[in-house]
Amino acid sequence: MDRLAAMETFVCVVETGSFSAAARRLNVGQPAISKSIAQLEERLAVRLLTRSTRGLAATEAGTLFFEHARKVIEGANEAEHVVRSAGAGLTGTLRISTTVTFARLHILPHLGGFLDKHPLLDVDVRLEDRSTNLIEDGIDVALRMGNLSDSSLTARKIATCPRCVIGTPAYFKRRGVPASPADLVDHEAVIYTLGGGGTSWLFKKAGAEQSVTVTGRIKVSAAEGVRIAVLSNYSLTLSSEWMFAPELASGDVVKVLQDWTLPGLDLWAIFPTGRMASAKARAFVDFVEQLMKTQASVSNTSAT
């Protein structure tokens, strides 16, 4: 029995919660998974998994073995990554999860530059505005924005972007330009219902705070919907500058209430919990971090 392969199979079963899910991830038949676990339990002379109507669960011994086996696998994987990086460079497939609008505006146009540096690497980009199970979906790294509600996540902050109230010149010509946050109650706002959105907007100025509850007939769960509503001249919105970077540069949208500040929006790189980040995931995150610094520098230069 290949001990490392058996460990990998067991860890995969525990992480995915079933033999069938582990078989799909490892691209083998379910009987092979069952056989490997049975051989492992026979070798160790202890039951590692219990089966019930709710599915599979690790026994006390299985939990202990899982923690140690996972570290062994991480060490073996990292050893391979180090050697490959030092020799032929990064190889294989890097699986990334990120939001649709952020990827379209800030990642995909520059991805070719990253791939040029790593000619043996392929990239699989999963575009989704909602969070995903990184382990279950085989994701190496996810890019997410806003506050992290799960403190157990393995995360690294990459950048922070200013947020502001944004609308088109045509909208403000029709509805008027708000002179203070309180004026926003008379405006039509498109409400982004995911992280960083909502109807309560907190403004700060010279140490003072002012909270405004806005109203709007359009609520959307994807950033593309916010963009469409704003660019159709129907609504204003509270947004990161990232979301409207091209339009802010061209003047198709403008910022108002600029003498007030709003909480910034953080960009995070999230890695599968309990795993050592792979060399290719770290290289990609370093690339994105530098990319955002460059874009921020260009934006600040243009604004001055």
C-alpha positions, 0 to 999 in steps of 0.5 A: 500500500502506498502510504502517502496515497492512502493518507491523501485519500483519507484526508480527501474523504474527511474534507469532502465528507463522502467517498463519492465526493472524494472519488470525484476530486481524485478522479478515481472510482468510488470502490477504489476509495473504499478499498484504500480506507479499508486497507488503511484502517487494517494497517493501523488496526483502528477505525478511522471513520464512522458512517451514519445517516448523516454521512461520514465522520472521523472517529477520535483516532481518525481526527488525530490521524487526519491532522498529522496526515494533512501536515505530511501531505502539505510538507510533501506538496511544498517540497515538490513545489519548491523543487519545481519552482527552482527548476522548470518554474510553476507548473500545473493548473492554478484554480482561482475564485473571484468576483465577476466584475473585479476579475473583468476590470482588474484581473483578466486584462492583466492575466496574460502578463502573469502567464508569460512569467510562468509558461508551464502554468495554466489558470482556471478562473471561477467567476462568482460573486458569492463565497464558495467552499474552497476545499470542496471545489478544489480552489487554490486561492479566492479573491474576496472583498469586504469584511471576513465573517469567518475568523477561521479562514486563512487569509491575507489582505492584499489592498484597500480601496476608497469607497465613495458615492458615485453616479452619472452626470446625467443622473445628477443633472436630473436629481441634483447634486447632494451637498451633504450625506443627509441629502441622500434620503431624497435620492434613488440608490441602487442597493448592493446586498452583498458584503460592503453594501446595504442601506446604511452608509456611514460618513466621516468628516473632521472626527464627526460621523453621520449615518444615512439610511438610503432607499432604492427600488433596485436591490442586486446581489451582483456588482454587474447589476449595480454598474448597469443601474448606475450607468443607465442614469437611474441611480447613484450608489455607494461603491469602491472605486475599483468597481467603476475604475474605467468610468471614473477615469473617463468621466462617465461617472463622477464622485460626490460628497468628496469632503466626506470619507467612507470606510474603505473596501479590503481585498483579501486572498483566501486560501483553503483552511488548514492547508499550506498555500501552494507556491503557485497560489502565493505567486499569483497573490504577489502578482495581484498585490503588485498589480493593485499597487500599480493601479493605485499609483496611476489613479493617484497620479491622475487625480493630482 
